[in-house]
């Protein structure tokens, strides 16, 4: 009977995993993350609506062609110069730069770089809310 309880606990831990902050405020992925924005999907938005935001504010660092110091410490697996690259990090983007009724996250871009408006952040989050979670 004891092993069944242990398996249940392991199953619950696995199901409740994810990218929540741990005790030191760091996510499982590493780095600070913001709150979920609670944005609601706007099906009228397309990648073509958000691509200019990524181009203007994100690919300065998050570009697959950039390496080393040119990335300004951007993780090498976070490249926003393509739609696939963006789709691979939607949850993290929302937690770093998105805005919705529950939160506006402004960790990105880093200080010293131009930042999107709250409306642009809301557009990102509304588009992200329509995408599959990765």
Residue pairs with C-beta under 8 A, 6 or more apart in sequence:
17 28
18 28
19 27
19 28
19 29
19 33
19 91
19 92
19 95
20 27
20 28
21 27
21 32
21 33
22 28
25 32
26 32
27 33
27 95
29 92
30 75
31 75
32 107
33 92
33 95
33 96
33 107
34 95
34 96
34 98
34 103
34 105
34 106
34 107
35 95
35 102
35 103
35 105
36 94
36 95
36 100
36 102
36 103
37 94
37 98
37 99
37 100
37 101
37 102
37 103
37 104
37 105
37 125
38 100
38 101
38 102
38 103
39 94
39 98
39 99
39 100
39 101
39 122
39 125
39 126
39 128
39 129
40 100
40 126
40 129
41 126
41 129
41 130
42 123
42 126
42 127
42 129
42 130
43 130
45 123
45 126
45 127
45 130
46 127
47 83
47 86
47 127
49 123
49 127
50 86
50 123
50 124
50 127
51 83
53 116
53 120
53 123
53 124
54 62
54 80
54 81
54 86
56 114
56 116
57 97
57 108
57 109
57 113
57 114
57 115
57 116
57 120
58 80
58 97
58 108
58 109
59 80
59 81
60 72
60 109
60 113
61 70
61 71
61 72
61 73
61 74
61 109
61 110
61 113
62 71
62 74
62 78
62 79
62 80
62 81
62 85
63 71
63 79
63 80
63 81
64 79
64 81
64 82
64 85
65 81
66 74
72 110
77 88
77 89
78 85
78 88
78 89
78 92
79 85
80 86
80 89
80 93
86 93
87 131
87 132
87 134
88 134
89 134
90 128
90 131
90 133
90 134
91 128
91 133
91 134
93 108
93 124
93 128
94 105
94 124
94 125
94 128
94 129
95 105
96 105
96 107
96 108
97 105
97 106
97 107
97 108
97 109
97 116
97 121
97 124
98 104
98 105
98 121
98 122
98 124
98 125
98 128
99 105
99 118
99 121
99 122
99 124
99 125
100 122
100 125
100 126
100 129
104 118
104 121
105 121
106 115
106 121
109 115
116 124
